[in-house]
């Protein structure tokens, strides 16, 4: 089944709600870390946005809507001054998440949960670029007039500890957020007739 205009509108609404949780996740990350690197933003976003993601799946149940949500986030990364290739991991994670949910026809809770975990790694895109093209990333910050102090604060070193810790945080945030989203779907939204 192809994505129709109605689905695009629905996805647009949920993308707007998801973006609010991205902003909230970023804010909480800054408050927790007390600096500008926002390394916990993907994990907090995953924790907060699970209900939106599960509602999107329940409302559309078609391939393309999760990918479209990822495309919106990719566009945000591209337009908001992040490194130019930051859109790519977000888009790849979104399409992979869409394919995982599609295996269960968007109805299998476990696959939808796994889909959300994979999708949530897309928000790690700006940090991935710090790791993959570190020098180019730093040069871009310098070109934008950022100070050495700011750059040293923002950059997150690529090492096994950081990769493992941030990945674990995202997985835990997505599992808790996704399970809560599925609980909300069953307990409240389905009973209210908002989803089938």
DRENPA-3360 file (N, C-alpha, C; in nm, 2 decimals, always signed):
BEGIN
1 = XXXXXXXX = +0.08/-0.12/+0.00/+0.00/+0.00/+0.00/+0.09/+0.12/+0.00 ~ +0.05/+0.22/-0.08/+0.13/+0.34/-0.10/+0.09/+0.45/+0.00 ~ +0.18/+0.53/+0.04/+0.15/+0.65/+0.12/+0.06/+0.75/+0.04 ~ -0.05/+0.78/+0.10/-0.15/+0.87/+0.04/-0.14/+1.01/+0.10 ~ -0.21/+1.11/+0.04/-0.20/+1.25/+0.09/-0.25/+1.25/+0.24 ~ -0.35/+1.18/+0.27/-0.40/+1.17/+0.41/-0.29/+1.13/+0.50 ~ -0.21/+1.03/+0.46/-0.10/+0.97/+0.54/+0.01/+1.08/+0.56 ~ +0.04/+1.15/+0.45/+0.14/+1.26/+0.46/+0.10/+1.36/+0.56;
9 = XXXXXXXX = -0.03/+1.40/+0.56/-0.08/+1.50/+0.65/-0.07/+1.45/+0.80 ~ -0.11/+1.32/+0.82/-0.10/+1.26/+0.95/+0.04/+1.26/+1.00 ~ +0.13/+1.22/+0.91/+0.27/+1.21/+0.94/+0.33/+1.35/+0.97 ~ +0.28/+1.45/+0.90/+0.33/+1.58/+0.93/+0.29/+1.63/+1.07 ~ +0.17/+1.59/+1.11/+0.12/+1.63/+1.24/+0.20/+1.56/+1.35 ~ +0.23/+1.43/+1.33/+0.31/+1.36/+1.42/+0.46/+1.40/+1.42 ~ +0.50/+1.44/+1.30/+0.64/+1.49/+1.29/+0.65/+1.62/+1.38 ~ +0.55/+1.70/+1.37/+0.55/+1.83/+1.46/+0.56/+1.79/+1.60;
17 = XXXXXXXX = +0.48/+1.69/+1.64/+0.48/+1.65/+1.78/+0.61/+1.59/+1.82 ~ +0.66/+1.50/+1.73/+0.79/+1.44/+1.76/+0.90/+1.55/+1.77 ~ +0.90/+1.65/+1.69/+1.00/+1.76/+1.70/+0.99/+1.83/+1.83 ~ +0.87/+1.84/+1.89/+0.86/+1.90/+2.02/+0.94/+1.82/+2.12 ~ +0.93/+1.69/+2.11/+1.00/+1.60/+2.21/+1.15/+1.60/+2.18 ~ +1.19/+1.62/+2.06/+1.33/+1.64/+2.03/+1.38/+1.76/+2.10 ~ +1.31/+1.87/+2.09/+1.35/+1.99/+2.16/+1.35/+1.97/+2.31 ~ +1.25/+1.90/+2.37/+1.25/+1.87/+2.51/+1.37/+1.78/+2.55;
25 = XXXXXXXX = +1.39/+1.68/+2.47/+1.51/+1.59/+2.50/+1.64/+1.67/+2.50 ~ +1.65/+1.76/+2.40/+1.77/+1.84/+2.39/+1.79/+1.93/+2.52 ~ +1.68/+1.99/+2.55/+1.68/+2.08/+2.67/+1.72/+2.01/+2.80 ~ +1.66/+1.89/+2.82/+1.69/+1.81/+2.94/+1.83/+1.76/+2.93 ~ +1.88/+1.73/+2.82/+2.02/+1.69/+2.80/+2.12/+1.80/+2.85 ~ +2.09/+1.92/+2.80/+2.17/+2.04/+2.84/+2.16/+2.07/+2.99 ~ +2.04/+2.05/+3.05/+2.03/+2.07/+3.19/+2.10/+1.97/+3.27 ~ +2.10/+1.84/+3.22/+2.17/+1.74/+3.29/+2.32/+1.75/+3.28;
33 = XXXXXXXX = +2.37/+1.78/+3.17/+2.51/+1.79/+3.14/+2.58/+1.93/+3.18 ~ +2.49/+2.03/+3.18/+2.54/+2.17/+3.20/+2.64/+2.21/+3.10 ~ +2.63/+2.16/+2.98/+2.72/+2.21/+2.87/+2.65/+2.19/+2.74 ~ +2.71/+2.24/+2.63/+2.65/+2.24/+2.50/+2.65/+2.12/+2.41 ~ +2.71/+2.01/+2.46/+2.73/+1.90/+2.37/+2.61/+1.81/+2.35 ~ +2.51/+1.82/+2.43/+2.38/+1.75/+2.41/+2.39/+1.61/+2.38 ~ +2.49/+1.54/+2.44/+2.51/+1.40/+2.40/+2.39/+1.30/+2.45 ~ +2.32/+1.35/+2.55/+2.21/+1.26/+2.59/+2.07/+1.30/+2.52;
41 = XXXXXXXX = +2.07/+1.40/+2.43/+1.95/+1.44/+2.36/+1.88/+1.32/+2.29 ~ +1.96/+1.23/+2.22/+1.89/+1.12/+2.15/+1.82/+1.03/+2.25 ~ +1.88/+1.00/+2.36/+1.83/+0.91/+2.46/+1.70/+0.97/+2.53 ~ +1.71/+1.10/+2.56/+1.59/+1.16/+2.62/+1.48/+1.17/+2.52 ~ +1.51/+1.20/+2.40/+1.41/+1.21/+2.29/+1.34/+1.07/+2.28 ~ +1.42/+0.97/+2.28/+1.36/+0.83/+2.27/+1.27/+0.80/+2.39 ~ +1.31/+0.85/+2.50/+1.23/+0.83/+2.62/+1.09/+0.90/+2.62 ~ +1.10/+1.02/+2.57/+0.98/+1.11/+2.57/+0.88/+1.08/+2.45;
49 = XXXXXXXX = +0.94/+1.04/+2.33/+0.86/+1.04/+2.21/+0.80/+0.91/+2.17 ~ +0.81/+0.81/+2.26/+0.76/+0.67/+2.22/+0.61/+0.67/+2.19 ~ +0.53/+0.75/+2.26/+0.39/+0.75/+2.23/+0.35/+0.80/+2.10 ~ +0.42/+0.91/+2.06/+0.40/+0.97/+1.93/+0.44/+0.87/+1.82 ~ +0.55/+0.80/+1.83/+0.59/+0.70/+1.73/+0.49/+0.59/+1.72 ~ +0.45/+0.53/+1.83/+0.35/+0.42/+1.83/+0.21/+0.46/+1.78 ~ +0.18/+0.59/+1.81/+0.05/+0.64/+1.75/+0.06/+0.65/+1.60 ~ +0.18/+0.70/+1.55/+0.19/+0.71/+1.40/+0.18/+0.58/+1.34;
57 = XXXXXXXX = +0.24/+0.47/+1.39/+0.23/+0.34/+1.34/+0.09/+0.29/+1.34 ~ +0.02/+0.31/+1.45/-0.12/+0.26/+1.47/-0.21/+0.34/+1.37 ~ -0.19/+0.46/+1.35/-0.28/+0.54/+1.26/-0.26/+0.51/+1.11 ~ -0.14/+0.48/+1.07/-0.11/+0.46/+0.93/-0.09/+0.32/+0.88 ~ -0.01/+0.24/+0.95/+0.02/+0.10/+0.92/+0.05/+0.08/+0.77 ~ +0.14/+0.17/+0.72/+0.18/+0.16/+0.58/+0.33/+0.19/+0.58 ~ +0.40/+0.12/+0.48/+0.54/+0.16/+0.46/+0.55/+0.30/+0.40 ~ +0.64/+0.37/+0.46/+0.67/+0.50/+0.41/+0.65/+0.61/+0.51;
65 = XXXXXXXX = +0.56/+0.59/+0.60/+0.53/+0.69/+0.70/+0.65/+0.71/+0.80 ~ +0.71/+0.61/+0.85/+0.82/+0.62/+0.94/+0.94/+0.68/+0.86 ~ +0.96/+0.64/+0.74/+1.06/+0.69/+0.65/+1.04/+0.84/+0.63 ~ +0.92/+0.88/+0.62/+0.88/+1.02/+0.60/+0.92/+1.10/+0.72 ~ +0.88/+1.04/+0.84/+0.92/+1.11/+0.97/+1.07/+1.13/+0.98 ~ +1.14/+1.02/+0.94/+1.29/+1.03/+0.94/+1.34/+1.14/+0.84 ~ +1.27/+1.15/+0.73/+1.31/+1.25/+0.63/+1.29/+1.39/+0.68 ~ +1.19/+1.41/+0.76/+1.16/+1.54/+0.82/+1.27/+1.57/+0.92;
73 = XXXXXXXX = +1.31/+1.47/+1.00/+1.42/+1.50/+1.10/+1.55/+1.52/+1.02 ~ +1.57/+1.45/+0.92/+1.70/+1.47/+0.84/+1.70/+1.61/+0.78 ~ +1.59/+1.66/+0.73/+1.58/+1.79/+0.68/+1.61/+1.89/+0.79 ~ +1.56/+1.87/+0.91/+1.59/+1.95/+1.03/+1.74/+1.96/+1.06 ~ +1.81/+1.84/+1.06/+1.95/+1.84/+1.08/+2.02/+1.92/+0.97 ~ +1.98/+1.90/+0.85/+2.04/+1.97/+0.74/+2.03/+2.12/+0.74 ~ +1.90/+2.17/+0.78/+1.87/+2.31/+0.78/+1.92/+2.38/+0.91 ~ +1.94/+2.31/+1.01/+1.97/+2.37/+1.14/+2.12/+2.39/+1.17;
81 = XXXXXXXX = +2.20/+2.38/+1.07/+2.34/+2.41/+1.09/+2.43/+2.29/+1.13 ~ +2.37/+2.17/+1.14/+2.45/+2.06/+1.17/+2.54/+2.03/+1.05 ~ +2.64/+1.94/+1.07/+2.73/+1.91/+0.96/+2.65/+1.85/+0.84 ~ +2.69/+1.88/+0.72/+2.60/+1.86/+0.60/+2.56/+1.71/+0.59 ~ +2.64/+1.62/+0.63/+2.60/+1.48/+0.61/+2.52/+1.42/+0.73 ~ +2.48/+1.51/+0.82/+2.41/+1.46/+0.94/+2.27/+1.40/+0.90 ~ +2.22/+1.44/+0.79/+2.09/+1.39/+0.75/+2.09/+1.24/+0.71 ~ +2.21/+1.19/+0.67/+2.22/+1.06/+0.62/+2.19/+0.95/+0.72;
89 = XXXXXXXX = +2.26/+0.94/+0.84/+2.23/+0.84/+0.94/+2.08/+0.84/+0.98 ~ +2.02/+0.96/+1.00/+1.88/+0.97/+1.03/+1.79/+0.91/+0.93 ~ +1.82/+0.93/+0.81/+1.74/+0.87/+0.70/+1.76/+0.72/+0.69 ~ +1.88/+0.67/+0.70/+1.90/+0.53/+0.70/+1.83/+0.46/+0.81 ~ +1.84/+0.51/+0.93/+1.78/+0.45/+1.05/+1.62/+0.45/+1.03 ~ +1.57/+0.56/+0.97/+1.43/+0.57/+0.95/+1.38/+0.46/+0.85 ~ +1.45/+0.45/+0.74/+1.41/+0.35/+0.64/+1.42/+0.20/+0.70 ~ +1.53/+0.18/+0.78/+1.55/+0.05/+0.84/+1.44/+0.02/+0.94;
97 = XXXXXXXX = +1.40/+0.13/+1.02/+1.29/+0.11/+1.12/+1.16/+0.08/+1.05 ~ +1.14/+0.14/+0.93/+1.01/+0.12/+0.86/+1.01/-0.02/+0.81 ~ +1.12/-0.07/+0.76/+1.13/-0.21/+0.71/+1.10/-0.31/+0.82 ~ +1.16/-0.28/+0.94/+1.14/-0.38/+1.05/+0.99/-0.38/+1.09 ~ +0.93/-0.27/+1.10/+0.79/-0.26/+1.14/+0.70/-0.33/+1.03 ~ +0.74/-0.31/+0.91/+0.67/-0.37/+0.80/+0.66/-0.52/+0.80 ~ +0.77/-0.58/+0.85/+0.78/-0.73/+0.86/+0.65/-0.78/+0.94 ~ +0.61/-0.71/+1.04/+0.50/-0.75/+1.12/+0.37/-0.68/+1.08;
105 = XXXXXXXX = +0.37/-0.62/+0.96/+0.25/-0.55/+0.91/+0.21/-0.43/+1.01 ~ +0.31/-0.38/+1.08/+0.29/-0.27/+1.17/+0.20/-0.31/+1.29 ~ +0.18/-0.44/+1.32/+0.09/-0.48/+1.42/+0.16/-0.56/+1.53 ~ +0.28/-0.60/+1.51/+0.35/-0.69/+1.61/+0.43/-0.59/+1.70 ~ +0.39/-0.60/+1.83/+0.44/-0.51/+1.93/+0.59/-0.52/+1.94 ~ +0.65/-0.64/+1.94/+0.79/-0.66/+1.95/+0.87/-0.59/+1.84 ~ +0.82/-0.61/+1.71/+0.88/-0.56/+1.60/+0.87/-0.40/+1.59 ~ +0.75/-0.35/+1.64/+0.73/-0.21/+1.64/+0.83/-0.15/+1.75;
113 = XXXXXXXX = +0.85/-0.22/+1.86/+0.94/-0.17/+1.96/+1.08/-0.17/+1.91 ~ +1.12/-0.28/+1.84/+1.26/-0.29/+1.78/+1.27/-0.18/+1.67 ~ +1.17/-0.15/+1.60/+1.17/-0.05/+1.50/+1.19/+0.09/+1.56 ~ +1.13/+0.11/+1.68/+1.15/+0.24/+1.75/+1.29/+0.25/+1.80 ~ +1.35/+0.15/+1.85/+1.49/+0.15/+1.89/+1.58/+0.19/+1.78 ~ +1.56/+0.13/+1.66/+1.65/+0.16/+1.55/+1.62/+0.30/+1.50 ~ +1.50/+0.34/+1.50/+1.47/+0.48/+1.46/+1.54/+0.58/+1.55 ~ +1.54/+0.55/+1.68/+1.59/+0.65/+1.78/+1.74/+0.67/+1.76;
121 = XXXXXXXX = +1.81/+0.58/+1.70/+1.95/+0.60/+1.67/+1.98/+0.70/+1.56 ~ +1.87/+0.73/+1.49/+1.88/+0.84/+1.39/+1.92/+0.98/+1.45 ~ +1.87/+1.00/+1.57/+1.90/+1.12/+1.64/+2.04/+1.14/+1.69 ~ +2.12/+1.03/+1.67/+2.26/+1.03/+1.71/+2.34/+1.09/+1.59 ~ +2.27/+1.12/+1.48/+2.34/+1.16/+1.36/+2.45/+1.27/+1.37 ~ +2.41/+1.38/+1.44/+2.52/+1.49/+1.45/+2.64/+1.44/+1.53 ~ +2.62/+1.35/+1.63/+2.73/+1.30/+1.70/+2.81/+1.20/+1.62 ~ +2.74/+1.12/+1.54/+2.81/+1.02/+1.45/+2.90/+1.10/+1.35;
129 = XXXXXXXX = +2.86/+1.22/+1.31/+2.94/+1.29/+1.22/+3.07/+1.35/+1.29 ~ +3.06/+1.37/+1.42/+3.18/+1.41/+1.50/+3.28/+1.30/+1.50 ~ +3.23/+1.18/+1.49/+3.32/+1.06/+1.50/+3.37/+1.02/+1.36 ~ +3.28/+1.03/+1.26/+3.32/+0.98/+1.12/+3.41/+1.09/+1.05 ~ +3.38/+1.21/+1.06/+3.45/+1.32/+0.99/+3.49/+1.43/+1.09 ~ +3.56/+1.39/+1.19/+3.60/+1.48/+1.30/+3.66/+1.61/+1.26 ~ +3.76/+1.60/+1.18/+3.83/+1.72/+1.14/+3.75/+1.82/+1.06 ~ +3.67/+1.76/+0.97/+3.58/+1.84/+0.88/+3.47/+1.91/+0.97;
137 = XXXXXXXX = +3.42/+1.83/+1.07/+3.32/+1.89/+1.17/+3.38/+2.00/+1.24 ~ +3.50/+1.99/+1.29/+3.57/+2.10/+1.37/+3.59/+2.22/+1.28 ~ +3.64/+2.19/+1.16/+3.66/+2.30/+1.06/+3.53/+2.38/+1.03 ~ +3.42/+2.31/+1.02/+3.29/+2.37/+1.00/+3.26/+2.46/+1.12 ~ +3.28/+2.42/+1.24/+3.25/+2.50/+1.36/+3.34/+2.62/+1.36 ~ +3.47/+2.61/+1.33/+3.56/+2.72/+1.32/+3.51/+2.82/+1.22 ~ +3.47/+2.77/+1.10/+3.42/+2.86/+0.99/+3.29/+2.93/+1.03 ~ +3.22/+2.88/+1.13/+3.10/+2.94/+1.18/+3.13/+3.04/+1.29;
145 = XXXXXXXX = +3.26/+3.05/+1.33/+3.30/+3.15/+1.43/+3.30/+3.10/+1.57 ~ +3.29/+2.97/+1.59/+3.28/+2.91/+1.72/+3.42/+2.91/+1.79 ~ +3.42/+2.94/+1.92/+3.55/+2.95/+1.99/+3.61/+2.81/+2.02 ~ +3.74/+2.81/+2.06/+3.80/+2.68/+2.09/+3.73/+2.62/+2.21 ~ +3.69/+2.70/+2.31/+3.63/+2.65/+2.43/+3.49/+2.59/+2.39 ~ +3.42/+2.65/+2.31/+3.29/+2.59/+2.26/+3.31/+2.46/+2.19 ~ +3.41/+2.46/+2.10/+3.44/+2.34/+2.02/+3.48/+2.22/+2.11 ~ +3.57/+2.25/+2.21/+3.61/+2.14/+2.30/+3.50/+2.09/+2.39;
153 = XXXXXXXX = +3.40/+2.18/+2.42/+3.29/+2.14/+2.50/+3.19/+2.06/+2.42 ~ +3.17/+2.09/+2.29/+3.07/+2.03/+2.20/+3.12/+1.89/+2.16 ~ +3.25/+1.88/+2.12/+3.30/+1.76/+2.06/+3.29/+1.64/+2.16 ~ +3.25/+1.53/+2.11/+3.25/+1.40/+2.19/+3.35/+1.31/+2.13 ~ +3.44/+1.26/+2.21/+3.55/+1.18/+2.16/+3.49/+1.04/+2.11 ~ +3.55/+0.99/+2.00/+3.52/+0.86/+1.95/+3.60/+0.75/+2.02 ~ +3.54/+0.68/+2.12/+3.61/+0.57/+2.18/+3.50/+0.47/+2.22 ~ +3.55/+0.35/+2.25/+3.45/+0.24/+2.28/+3.36/+0.28/+2.40;
161 = XXXXXXXX = +3.41/+0.34/+2.50/+3.33/+0.38/+2.61/+3.22/+0.47/+2.58 ~ +3.25/+0.58/+2.50/+3.14/+0.67/+2.46/+3.04/+0.60/+2.37 ~ +3.09/+0.53/+2.27/+2.99/+0.46/+2.18/+2.90/+0.36/+2.25 ~ +2.96/+0.28/+2.34/+2.88/+0.18/+2.41/+2.78/+0.25/+2.51 ~ +2.83/+0.36/+2.58/+2.74/+0.42/+2.68/+2.62/+0.50/+2.61 ~ +2.65/+0.57/+2.50/+2.55/+0.64/+2.44/+2.45/+0.55/+2.37 ~ +2.50/+0.44/+2.31/+2.41/+0.34/+2.25/+2.32/+0.27/+2.36 ~ +2.38/+0.24/+2.47/+2.30/+0.18/+2.58/+2.19/+0.28/+2.63;
169 = XXXXXXXX = +2.23/+0.41/+2.64/+2.13/+0.51/+2.68/+2.01/+0.52/+2.58 ~ +2.05/+0.52/+2.45/+1.94/+0.52/+2.35/+1.85/+0.40/+2.35 ~ +1.91/+0.28/+2.36/+1.84/+0.16/+2.37/+1.74/+0.16/+2.49 ~ +1.79/+0.19/+2.61/+1.71/+0.20/+2.73/+1.60/+0.30/+2.71 ~ +1.63/+0.42/+2.67/+1.53/+0.53/+2.65/+1.43/+0.49/+2.55 ~ +1.47/+0.42/+2.44/+1.37/+0.38/+2.34/+1.28/+0.27/+2.39 ~ +1.34/+0.17/+2.46/+1.26/+0.06/+2.52/+1.16/+0.11/+2.62 ~ +1.20/+0.20/+2.71/+1.11/+0.25/+2.81/+1.00/+0.34/+2.74;
177 = XXXXXXXX = +1.04/+0.43/+2.65/+0.95/+0.52/+2.58/+0.86/+0.44/+2.49 ~ +0.91/+0.34/+2.42/+0.83/+0.26/+2.33/+0.73/+0.17/+2.40 ~ +0.77/+0.11/+2.51/+0.68/+0.03/+2.59/+0.57/+0.12/+2.66 ~ +0.61/+0.24/+2.70/+0.51/+0.33/+2.75/+0.41/+0.37/+2.64 ~ +0.46/+0.40/+2.52/+0.38/+0.43/+2.41/+0.28/+0.32/+2.38 ~ +0.32/+0.20/+2.38/+0.23/+0.09/+2.35/+0.13/+0.07/+2.46 ~ +0.17/+0.10/+2.59/+0.08/+0.09/+2.70/-0.03/+0.20/+2.68 ~ +0.01/+0.32/+2.65/-0.08/+0.43/+2.63/-0.18/+0.40/+2.51;
185 = XXXXXXXX = -0.13/+0.34/+2.41/-0.21/+0.30/+2.30/-0.33/+0.20/+2.34 ~ -0.29/+0.10/+2.42/-0.38/+0.00/+2.46/-0.48/+0.05/+2.57 ~ -0.42/+0.13/+2.66/-0.50/+0.17/+2.78/-0.59/+0.29/+2.75 ~ -0.55/+0.38/+2.67/-0.62/+0.50/+2.65/-0.67/+0.53/+2.51 ~ -0.58/+0.53/+2.41/-0.61/+0.57/+2.28/-0.70/+0.47/+2.21 ~ -0.68/+0.34/+2.23/-0.77/+0.24/+2.17/-0.91/+0.24/+2.23 ~ -0.91/+0.26/+2.36/-1.05/+0.26/+2.43/-1.12/+0.39/+2.39 ~ -1.05/+0.49/+2.36/-1.12/+0.62/+2.32/-1.15/+0.62/+2.18;
193 = XXXX = -1.12/+0.51/+2.11/-1.15/+0.50/+1.97/-1.06/+0.58/+1.87 ~ -0.95/+0.63/+1.92/-0.86/+0.71/+1.84/-0.78/+0.63/+1.75 ~ -0.76/+0.50/+1.78/-0.69/+0.41/+1.69/-0.76/+0.28/+1.70 ~ -0.74/+0.20/+1.59/-0.81/+0.07/+1.58/-0.72/-0.04/+1.64;
% end
